[in-house]
Amino acid sequence: MKRISRNIVWVVLTAAVLVWVFRGSGYNQFLAMTAVNSAIVLLGVGVIAGDAGMTSLCQMSFAAVSAYIVIRFAQAGHPLSQPVEILIAVAAAGFMGAIVSLPALRLRTVNLAVVTLGLGSTVSTILAAWTFPRMTEHFVTRPGFAKSDRGFLAFSLVLFGLVAGSLEFSRRRPFGALWKSVRYSERATAAMGYSVTRVKIGAFTVAAVISGIAGVLVVMQIGYADSSSFPPLLSLVLFAVGTFLGVWRWQGALLGGTMSVAIPEFLSRRGWSLDYANLLFGIGATQALATGRAVADDIWPQPRANLAELQPSPLAWQNAVTKRAVGTPRTEPVLVLENIVVRYGGVTALDLAHLEVKRCGLVGLLGANGAGKTSLVDAITGYVPYTGTVHLAGHELKGPPQRRAVAGLRRTFQQERVVPSLSVRQYLSLNGHRRLEDDELDVLLWFAGVPSANVLVEQLTGATRRLLEVAGAFASRPHVVLLDEPVAGLSNAEAMIFAEKLRDAPTVFNSAVVLIEHDVHFVRSVCTEAVALDFGRVIGAGVPDELLDSPAVRAAYLGQLESGLGTNLEESGLGTNLEESGLGTNLEESRS
Amino acid sequence: MLQYIVTGLATGGSYALLGLALTITHRATRTVNFAIAGIGTIGTFAMSWADSQGLPFALALLLGVAVGGLLGALLGSVLVRLFGEASVETKSVVTIAVFVSLLALGGLVWKGKAVAVPSKLLSPAFRVGGTPVSQSSVVIISLAVLLALGISFALSHTVMGKRLQAVSERSTTAELLGIDSRRYGLVVWAVSGAFSVVAIWLIASKSATEFSGLTLYVIPALAAALVGLFHHLGWTVVGGLLIGALRSIVAGTDRFQRYSSVVPFVFFLAILLWSQRNKRWDESR
């Protein structure tokens, strides 16, 4: 109710402003056009800074470039039809955006801020040196249906709506959802099978194209422009406005555009300095960064599903368990590792001669801290350089993490990396690389213990997020899923409930599972096979119960008791393993 | 040619000094301070005001440097208080917002007017191949070199330096060891603010410039700091001098004169592309 009445207030307010603008003088419409222009640029700022978390300080330069091209075409007497010329100008801005993002793709995003600040001043220098073509007879004309000021303002508003609408649409699709994913974790994005590079270039190009559109509108508004229409410092101010107001929501962008015109107008009518406006934006941005909430987040909070009202349904899962493929041959190996060696500087962390995982197998990987378990996962999924070969379903795996993930080798992380700002549905669909059917979703939801696909990930507890990450890894039904301590942080009861589901997972999803876990009890109850690592080498393999009882494994876990010297234990680094291995009496404690 | 290099090196000394200020702040507090030149400009203009009030030059300079140090410490304390645990990105974005505020502040106080700054030591110290080298150039370049050497030495050979290293690399662990990381951070912020006043003063003393123009010297400073990858003080100085000299050479040619401010940007691109040639997966992301 509260939300509806608040929305009514905003609709009425917006309508009143629109009536005032359209019925008022040409000056009102001129101001409004400028506001809409800024709002469009701010939509781009929202993509690059808000969604993708990259700092771009040259959005006005993209506008300047497209404006320059449009003017050049006009001056040459329109060699092409005007729509084509505009398309070329906007595309040029987008192309420039893609180029600019290149130097900062694999580095911290603060370098992008440095590059774009430099680019902003460079573009301004170059365009000032070239000088915008003098306008003597060929002005850039407005399109025929929007000749009047009112018409052109309406046209600008429609364009804003189109851009905002397509961004909202993109954000619901993988294309836009991945921007948030890259912002949250690049490693996780690659683990889901997406190229971080491509996502970043995409975000930058989209933002530059949007600026390019605004650049064309600026020229059409008054018929010409010069380099002073696009001062490089304005890009910084718009960045501050965007951070302050929260322009990753279209409402925030519209509010930002309005404020960036209304406040200076108010100040100048009073004869006050326009600098007060920028002072406000700078301080507001600092405030928003400190609290982590922008103005738009407070005015238009994101709707949240009520978790308490939702009940997950086990039906789909039960169906999947009964329908699962029975009698599939389980002897053929799906993952074969040969001579995998990982070195960190002079230390050999892993030296694995041979390891096989059978199709739909459930293999536990045991070992103390530093035994090389996570190194193994990081290496074969492409995050850490190694020597040796990995064969997945008969093909050799090579290349970056995303290529391996797409080929069917999925992983989870020791510290969960589920993108909190996405909905569960979005997260699972990203992982599945396709639109998931309802019953597929239900299977994954029950598996992870998530009540509904419509809740936001940030509404879930840490333990549920872990399991959601596991469900995500299965969503594309890969050949092999590598789970890095999936039940760390879960209570014993939660872990046992999950153990039961995980036992069925390989046949339900047709995927083999390699499970890294310190909780030996969990491994015993889930896995059919186990491999023990110590100092990077395999020291035993077999049925979990037998393996855990073998002298070599007991020695690795508990230390060489027969040597009788306490100092030996410490020197070998095994002294601390008792607790972590879960072999200590207190299972609960070892998990927390 | 030689003439351009000699004059360029003098400006390069200022870039180097600003670059050093950026590098030490980044090393100690994990922040790229985009507002550095803004702070330097306010300090410089404060000094110019004090000078116009009839204060002796040395006192005026001292006052300007103190204003810069104070502003630096103020910004530092805001960052420490509100963004202590934030990432490099967030803290650096905060300095961008502060930069926008400083630009507005400068506009309010000085209203876009060019301010003449008292200049000293402009008489030639000696000549290189017929080109006079001013005393101020000698001072700024030796200052940058000495500071780089001195800070590097202090970081690795004094207790305070080692504590600073500890604070910069693992601030929480350093606190557990009983080091007051806030205090050390603030000292660095203040010192970098003071440096920036000296650097901007030397740039501004050549010709009267308005506020926002001077604040943009953060761009060549960032380029200089990038040459040292925001870590190596020596390379930062080399980078600053190199950019200064190149810019001066470009400005001396008839054809490319107007593009001289593009030089730092070309540097950015070259260094960034080179430094990420075999970048691996960063654990933090």
Interface residues (C-beta under 8 A of the other chain):
Chain A: G53 T55 L57 L102 P103 A104 L105 R106 L107 R108 T109 V110 N111 A113 V114 V115 L117 G118 L119 S121 T122 T125 I126 A128 A129 S185 E186 R187 A190 L233 L236 V237 F239 A240 T243 S273 L274 D275 Y276 A277 N278 L279 F281 G282 I283 A285 T286 L289 A290 Y383 V384 P385 P401
Chain B: V32 F34 V78 L82 F83 V88 E89 T90 S92 V93 V94 I96 A97 V98 F99 V100 S101 L102 L103 A104 L105 G107 L108 K111 S212 L216 V218 I219 L222 A223 L226 R258 Y259 S261 V262 P264 F265 F268 L269 L272 L273 S275 Q276 K279 R280 W281 D282 R285
